[in-house]
Amino acid sequence: MENISIILSDLDGTLFRNDKSISDYTKQVIRQVQANGVLFGVCTARAKVNAVKFLHGIEPDILISNGGGLITYRGQKIYNCEFSVEEVRKLIDKTFEVFGKDIIISADNEKGLYSNSNEELGDKFWTFNDFSDFQEPCMKMCIESLDKEKVAKVANCLGEGLIDYLPFSDIPWYKLSKTDATKEKAIEALCRELGVPVSQLVAFGDDFNDIGMLKLCGKGIAMDNAIEEVKQAADEVCASNEEDGVAKWMEKLL
């Protein structure tokens, strides 16, 4: 493990099993890795307030959350990239203009996760908001649509090339964030802050928004259950999330 300083793992479809749990075996291996002097971190699209509710039994040294908009290192915020209140309002207004008033959207920041859905959004801990007078900065906004052309119209309302937008492979939603609020940009900021070269990082992922970080890090590892695009971008493929693939790979290092 002498050439590895940090191990980062996505949550859904990666560290999580399909029921959103983390096995006791995985928790034990994470603690062993940390005891050997390697920093372990989570890198997820989930809002921080959401992600921490699923991390019982592990204490990540690093939490990259909100799709890369926020980094917490050992409890201290070291990076924050978000849309301003004015930018959020423009995005919301443009979304309703392009998709109509019935479109379901969500937005998240340090304080919470908000949505105008009247139904349960899976396992997310969210607060209802109709966004008619939403006045908060946000790190990420999501739109329940796979219409890339319409999503692009929303994204470009702040100017071309200023917003990163990607679909999720398992749900019909698009994620929008600033181009500096992606997982790979957050990792670059983390490495600058800690003085660690990206070549000493290992990253695990399974979905579209993991591709950049797998390419960036010294070793990018795709889950066996990952989409094909992620496997093509990775250096290796490990066992699936249901088989504790992250833990099995790390245990080999021990």
HELIX and SHEET records of a PDB file:
HELIX    1   1 LEU A   11  LEU A   15  3                                   5    
HELIX    2   2 ASP A   24  ALA A   35  1                                  12    
HELIX    3   3 LYS A   48  ALA A   51  1                                   4    
HELIX    4   4 VAL A   52  PHE A   54  5                                   3    
HELIX    5   5 ASN A   66  GLY A   68  5                                   3    
HELIX    6   6 VAL A   85  PHE A   99  1                                  15    
HELIX    7   7 LYS A  148  ALA A  155  1                                   8    
HELIX    8   8 ASN A  156  LEU A  158  5                                   3    
HELIX    9   9 LYS A  183  LEU A  194  1                                  12    
HELIX   10  10 VAL A  198  GLN A  200  5                                   3    
HELIX   11  11 PHE A  208  ASP A  210  5                                   3    
HELIX   12  12 ILE A  211  LEU A  216  1                                   6    
HELIX   13  13 GLU A  228  ALA A  233  1                                   6    
HELIX   14  14 ASN A  241  GLU A  243  5                                   3    
HELIX   15  15 GLY A  245  LEU A  253  1                                   9    
SHEET    1   A 8 GLN A  76  ASN A  80  0                                        
SHEET    2   A 8 LEU A  70  TYR A  73 -1                                        
SHEET    3   A 8 ILE A  62  SER A  65 -1                                        
SHEET    4   A 8 LEU A  39  CYS A  43  1                                        
SHEET    5   A 8 ILE A   6  SER A   9  1                                        
SHEET    6   A 8 LEU A 201  GLY A 205  1                                        
SHEET    7   A 8 LYS A 219  MET A 223  1                                        
SHEET    8   A 8 GLU A 236  CYS A 238  1                                        
SHEET    1   B 6 THR A 127  PHE A 128  0                                        
SHEET    2   B 6 LEU A 113  SER A 115  1                                        
SHEET    3   B 6 ILE A 105  ASP A 108 -1                                        
SHEET    4   B 6 LYS A 140  ILE A 143 -1                                        
SHEET    5   B 6 TYR A 174  LYS A 178 -1                                        
SHEET    6   B 6 ILE A 163  PRO A 167 -1                                        
END                                                                             
